[in-house]
């Protein structure tokens, strides 16, 4: 019973999230021969203020990139 937790920053559409869930499920079927009926995929959106890279928030990094 695989459980996959995907963490992303906000912005993905419902359609993109559905494709992620379908794709990850299929990958586990193809690579590990897992049953898709018992494969769980959870997508968590993490605010950019709560996600850090290189010692700063993603919010700050994106602001600098503009």
C-alpha positions as CSV (number, residue, x, y, z in Angstrom):
1,X,0.0,0.0,0.0
2,X,2.2,2.9,-1.2
3,X,1.7,6.4,0.1
4,X,3.3,9.2,-1.9
5,X,3.3,12.8,-0.5
6,X,4.0,15.5,-3.1
7,X,4.7,19.0,-1.8
8,X,4.4,22.0,-4.1
9,X,4.0,25.7,-3.9
10,X,0.6,27.0,-4.8
11,X,-0.3,27.5,-8.4
12,X,-1.0,24.1,-10.0
13,X,-4.4,23.8,-11.6
14,X,-6.8,21.0,-10.6
15,X,-6.1,19.4,-14.0
16,X,-2.3,19.5,-13.3
17,X,-2.8,17.9,-9.9
18,X,-5.0,15.2,-11.4
19,X,-2.2,14.4,-13.9
20,X,0.3,14.2,-11.1
21,X,-1.8,11.8,-9.2
22,X,-2.4,9.7,-12.3
23,X,1.2,9.8,-13.4
24,X,2.7,8.9,-10.0
25,X,0.2,6.1,-9.6
26,X,1.1,4.7,-13.0
27,X,4.8,5.0,-12.2
28,X,4.3,2.8,-9.1
29,X,2.4,0.3,-11.2
30,X,5.1,0.2,-13.9
31,X,8.2,0.2,-11.7
32,X,7.1,-1.6,-8.5
33,X,4.1,-3.6,-9.8
34,X,1.8,-1.9,-7.2
35,X,-1.9,-2.1,-7.2
36,X,-3.3,1.3,-8.2
37,X,-6.4,0.6,-6.1
38,X,-4.3,0.7,-3.0
39,X,-1.9,3.5,-4.0
40,X,-2.4,6.8,-2.2
41,X,-1.1,10.1,-3.6
42,X,-1.5,13.3,-1.5
43,X,-0.6,16.7,-2.8
44,X,0.2,19.4,-0.3
45,X,0.5,23.0,-1.2
46,X,3.0,24.9,0.9
47,X,2.9,28.7,1.0
48,X,6.1,30.2,-0.4
49,X,6.6,32.0,2.9
50,X,6.9,28.5,4.5
51,X,9.3,27.1,1.9
52,X,13.0,27.9,2.1
53,X,15.8,27.4,-0.3
54,X,19.4,28.5,0.1
55,X,18.6,30.3,3.4
56,X,15.7,32.3,2.2
57,X,12.0,31.9,1.5
58,X,10.8,31.1,-2.0
59,X,8.8,34.4,-1.7
60,X,12.0,36.4,-1.3
61,X,13.8,34.4,-4.1
62,X,10.9,35.0,-6.5
63,X,10.8,38.7,-5.6
64,X,14.6,39.0,-6.4
65,X,14.1,37.3,-9.7
66,X,11.6,39.9,-11.0
